[in-house]
Amino acid sequence: MDIKHIEAYLVLADELHFGNAAKQLNMAQPVLSQLIKSFEAELNVDLFVRTTRSVALTPAGEAMLAPASVVKDKVDEMRRVAAAAQEGRIGRVHVGIAGGTGYALVFQLAKITAKDAHEVVIDIHPQTFYKQAVEQLRSGDLDLAIVTANDIPQDLESVLVKEDRLLVAVSDLHPFASRDFIRVDDLRNERIVAFPEKIGSHLRDLLKKLCGEAGFTPNIVQDVSDPYSLLTVVGANVGVALMGESTEGLQFQGVKYIPLDGVDDVMPVYLAWRSAAVSPSLKLVLTLAAAHFGLDLTPNGAKGLGIPSAV
């Protein structure tokens, strides 16, 4: 049994005229007649009563309408899904994120994907810091990662999304809360909360660099591995924390963000992926990201991506 048999039967059942049905199916009338005869032979029933003047459905032909329509609808859905998957409009993209910047950026990425490619699932892998993100991109466990780093390994592709200004998150109970800005030297005697060193936090590296250049070692009193817990601790006035400006999108009760003044350092935020593993859905998500964030994903804008220059 062929789907062409079912489609021919359904059109003829609707038209009840071989000439009109053949025209709608874009085939010659003898070809349609042969399809119907073949279908009837396979089912071992007559579906139509034919006379020189009319065509009518037999009881078997009437009974076949509902199941045949279900089969055609299923086949049409299979065709739609297959085409959509090939174009990347159906699929799943595993995205690794870490820190407040990662949450802020993946929120925007998920939002535009839900709007313009709602059958693509953004599967978020939180607390995937730089070192782990690189490993999981290489292994294929991640399709895409939002990372903050000065250098992306040469075997990965990347595009710079933004450069975050540096802020200091403080409790609204802290004396710094009323300030318009904070300088690095102001942190000399402060208790500081930070992401753990072992996970490869770019913010922690920046903190140590800036404090070192100011002539002191930061007093890190607590390591916290996710931004929500970190901001909870900051809000409780356990310590202050260096953050990127994108973190301002994470509004926490009792937490204020104060600009860090007098520094040229910024926090580069990249999208990174493996060029050998650009699925149709990842390609679509990158295309949407390029339009939303104003990114250049041509070969000169992102290393070896393989996305057409029309993007």
N, C-alpha and C positions, 0 to 999 in steps of 0.2 A: 504494500500500500504506500502510495506516494502522496505528499502534501498537495501536489498538483491535482490529484484526483479529488481531494476534499475541497480545494478552492474552486475547482470547476463545478462540482456538484452544488456548492452553496450559491455560487453566482447564478447558475441555471435555475435553482430552486427559487431564487428571488425574481429573476426575469421571466421565467417560464416561456422563453423564446430563444431558440438556438442561435439565431442571427444576432440578436441583441447581446446575449451572453458571450458569444465568441468575440464580438467587437469590444466588449468591456474587458475581456481577458487578453485582448490583443493577439488572437490566434485565428486561424482559419476554422470555418464551421466544421469541416470533416475531422479536423484534429480534436475539436471539442467533443464531437459525437463519439470518436474512438476512446477518448478519456472516460466518458460516462459509461460506455459499454464495458470497458476494462474494469472500472470500479464496481459495476453491477455484477460482473462475473466473479470478481474476487469476493464480494459479499454474498454471492449466490442468491440475490434478490433483484427484483425490478424496482428501481427508485422512481421512474417516471413512466407515465402512460403517454405514448406518442401517437398522434393522428396527423393527417395531412394539414389540419387546421389549428391544432392546439397541442400544448404540452401541459401535463398536470402531474402532481406528485401522487404516488401510490401511498397507501398506509405506511409501508416501510420507509418510503421517502420522507414522509412527515415525521416519523419517529426518529429518523437519523439527524434531523436538523439540530437538535440541542447538543448531542454529543459531538457532532462534526464541528459545530461552532466553538465548543470548548477546546477541541484539539487545535483548531486554527488560531484561536486566541493564545494558546500556550506557545505555539510555534512562532507567532508574531512577537510574543514577549521574549522568546529565546533569541530571535533575530535582533531585537532592540537591545537586549542585554549584551549580546556578543559585540554589536557595533559600538555600544557605549563603552564597554571594557577596552576595546581596541583603541578608542579615542581617549581613554583615561577618565571618562565621565562616571565610571563605576570602579571602585577600588578602595584600597586602604593604604594610607601613608603613615609609617611609623616615625614620629618626630621626637627626638630627644631634647629636653630642655633642662635648664638649671638656673637658679637664682631668680630674683625679681624681674630682671630683664627678659629672661626666657619666658616667664609666664605672661608678661605684658605683650611680647611679640607673638607668641603662639595664640593668644586670644584674638588678635587681629587676623592671623592666618586662618584660624578656624572659622571666624566670622565671614570672611570673604569667600571661603570654600563652601560654607553652608548656603551662602546666597547664590553663588554662580555655578557650583558643582555639588549639589546637595547629596548626591549619591556617593561622593568620595568621603570616606571616614578619615578624619585626622586622629590617629591613635597616639595619645600623648604619653611619653615616658618621662616622668618627672625625676628630679634629682640626678640627671645624667650630666655630670660635670665634664669639663673639657677632656681629660684623659680617658674617661669611660666612653664618652661620645665618639672619640676618634677610634677606639677599639671596636665599638659596636657598628660604626659605619663600615669599617674594614671587613667585619665578619658578616655583614648583611643583616644584623639584628635591627639596625636603624636604616631608614631610607634618607632621612634628613635630620640635621641637628642645628639648633640655635646655640652658637658658642661665642664666648668672649675670649679673645686671644690676640696677641700681636702677630703671630705667624700661624698659618694653617699648613699642615704637612703637604708636601708636593704631590703625594699620591691621591689627595682629595681635591675636589673642586669646591670653589667657594665664591661668594660675592658679599661685599661689605654692604650691610643694610643701613647702619647708622653708627655714629660715634657718640656715646652717652657722656654727658657732663657728669662730674662726680658730686655726690651729695653725702651728707652725714645724717643718718636717721637717729633721732634722739627722742627720749620720752618728753611728753609735754610737762613733766615735773622737773626736767633738767634745766639748769640755768641757761644752757645754750638755746632753749626753745624760743626765747624772745629775740634771738639774734637774726640779723639779715644775712649773715654769712659766717663761716668758720674758716680759720686758717689751719694749716697742718700743725703748726707749733702748738695750737690750742689743744691738740690731742695728746700732748706729751704726758700729762698726768691723768689721763682719762682711762677708765676701764672700757675695754673694747670687746665687742662680740663679733665673731667672724666665721666664715665657712672654713671647714677643716682643710689643713694644708695638703693632706694625702690625696684629696680628690681632684687637685689641680684647679683651684679657684683663682681666676685671674684677678679678682678683686682683692684677695688676700695678698697676692704678689704685689699689686699696686700699693696696698697699704704699707707693706714692709719697705718698698722702694721709697715712697714719699717720706715716711718717717725716718728712714735711714739717711736720706738726703738732708733732712732737718736736724740730724744729729742725735736721734734717739731710737730705741726699739719699742714698738707698740706693745702696750700692756694688754695682751689678749687674755681675757679671763674665762671665756667660754667659747667652745666650738659648737656650731649648730649647722646641720646639714641641709636644711631647706629654708626658703625665705620666709614662709609663714611662721615657722617656729622662731626664726631669728628676730622677726619684727615683734613677735609676742614677748620675747625676752627684752628687747629694746623698750617696748611699751611699759614693761614692768620696772624700768630704770635700772636694770642689771648692768647695762653698759650701752655705749653708742656703737654705730656700725657704719662703715663706708659702703655706699651703694651707688648704682648707676641711676641716671635720671628717669629711666623707664620704670623704675620701681615705684615712682610716685603714683602710678596707676593702681598700686596695691594700697588701698586706704585702710589703715588700722587705727582703731580707737586708741588714743593716747600716744600716737606716734606723729612726729613732725619731721619734715625733710628740710635741711638747711644746706644751701649751696656751699661747696668747698672752694674757697677763693684762693687766688695766688698760685694756681697750678695750671700748667699747660696740658698735663696728661688727661686723656680721655679713655673711655672704655670702648674699643671697637667691637661691634656686634655683627657676626657673620651668619649667613646660612651656609652650611657645608653638606656635601653629599659625595657619593662615589660615582664617577662618570660611567663606570661599567655597569651600574645598576639603576639607570634612569628608566623607571617603569612609565607607562603612559600616564598613570595617575600622578606620579611625582612630577612629570613634565608639565602636566596641567596645573598643579599646585604652584610650581615655580613660575609659570607664566602668569598666573593670577597674582602672585606675590610681586612680580616685576611691575605689573600694571599698578598695583596698589601703592607700593613703596617707591616707585620711580627708579627701579633697578635696571641696569644694563646687562642683559643676559646674552648679548652677542659674543662671539668668540673673543673679542677684545675686552669685554666687560667681565666675563667669568671664564676661568681657565677651562677650555676644552669641553664645555658643557654639551655641545651638540644640539642645542636648541636653535632653530632657524633665526636668522637675523631679523625677521619680521616681528619677532616678539618685542 
